[in-house]
Structure formats: C-alpha cells, structure tokens
Amino acid sequence: MPRANFEAQLSALLSASTESNERAPSSLKARLYSALIRKQQETGLLASLEQSVSAGHDVCVFEKLVQIAPVSDNAKSPFFCEVCHARVLAEHFDHAPIFWAGCPYVKFKES
C-alpha cells in the first residue's frame, strides 16, 4: 500500500465525523492503528526513523534513542511500538496512563 494513500486513509478514518458526533474510543483507534501498521509491514520494511522525522512525523523517546544509535537503517525500520507498554495500555484502556511525547497512542487519547 503506498504510504501517501495509507496516510490519507488513516487520516480519513480518524477524522471522519458521525451524525451524533460520537468519537471512537481511543482503544479502538489504537487497535486499528496497530493492525494497519502490521498490515503495512507485510509489504516490506517501514520507513526508517530518519525518513519519518524528515517527513515531519514525531518519534517517541524510545524511537529517538534508536534513531541516534549507530545502527543500520534496517535496524531503524521495525514497528517499535510492537514491544512498547504504551501500545498495550492504549489498546486495552480508553484513558491509558501514557504521556510520552511523540507517541501515536497518546494522540489517540486526545482525538
């Protein structure tokens, strides 16, 4: 799936309003985001952290550590959220106690 198309679809899903203006629970958004990223991984490597940052996307504190580490771009391309406690909390609780700057799962609580 082309990255631009993926981002447009994700943005449309997350910003679509309903007639009653009810918002989807943040845990649903988190599970959907994780599933979409896993699906995207099936087609190959994700963009490296360097590419994500240069495209204007935030990275969390843990990804920042990997970004500055002297490792190859392939080592900087996995879905790091897969092993993060913030993902697990966000997928199971609507108001998960996570506050990392740059974490996409924190943003789901706010939207």
Protein Blocks (a to p, Z undefined) as FASTA:
>chain_A
ZZklmmmmmmmmmmpccfklpacdfklmmmmmmmmmmmmmmnoccddfklmmmnopacdf
klmmmmmpccdfklmmmcfklmpmklmmmmmpfbbcbfbehiaklmmmmZZ
